Structure formats: C-alpha cells, structure tokens
Amino acid sequence: MTLPEVDPARLDAEWAADKDVLASLAANGDRAEIVRLVDVSFRGDEDALERLEDDAETLGFRFIEREEDEDGELSSFLGIEQTVEPEAIRALTLKCLQIELIYDVEYDGWGCTAETGKN
C-alpha cells in the first residue's frame, strides 16, 4: 500500500502539540527512552472506525476500546508499545495522519503515562 502524503502544515501543527505533551511528561520525571503503551485515538463514523479496528494489528497497533461521548461521537483507541523519544513520537504522528487519510477518520492525538523507571 502506498502511504498518502500528509499536509506539512498539519504535521507541523500536530508536532507543536506533541512537543507540549513531551515537555509535560519530562516535567513529571519521564524517561522518554522507556518503552511503554502509547495510545492513539481516532474519531469517525462506525464503518470507518470498524475498518480501522479490523486492520489495527496490520498497522502495528492493538485495539484497546471504542467510546461514545455524550454527543454520540465515536472514538476508537489503539495502542502501541514504543518509546516517547521525539523521533519516535514524530514518526507515530506521521503514521496516524496517514491512517486518518486512508481510513477517513480524524486523528485525535496520543497519550501515555509518565515512566520514571522507579516502580
């Protein structure tokens, strides 16, 4: 499958938001090199989300859950085990923006817990 071109301005906007999240994690003592579950979310209609969920494993993710908000909007959460080093997050964001174009869903960001290495 040929991956679609992502609008560079959109990638830059997402990257600016990603840097804020990474800074917040670092402020909480996060060690970015520690592999952990990073979840990503996509909004869309039921058919589009179902196709994405069915293909999640092929795309390198595992399906976590689907939620419906109070307005009836559906979101699908997928997870991937990886670090949150800047280059890894930038690559993840690019991949998610490509998924957005392929599956006709809306990428809604990523999240994870801070990992300090102290359990």
Sequence and secondary structure as in RCSB ss.txt:
>XXXX:A:sequence
MTLPEVDPARLDAEWAADKDVLASLAANGDRAEIVRLVDVSFRGDEDALERLEDDAETLGFRFIEREEDEDGELS
SFLGIEQTVEPEAIRALTLKCLQIELIYDVEYDGWGCTAETGKN
>XXXX:A:secstr
       HHHHHHHHHHHHHHHHHHHHTT  TTS EEEEEEEEE HHHHHHHHHHTTTTT EEEEEEE TT  EE
EEEEEEE   HHHHHHHHHHHHHHHHHHT EEEEEE     S  
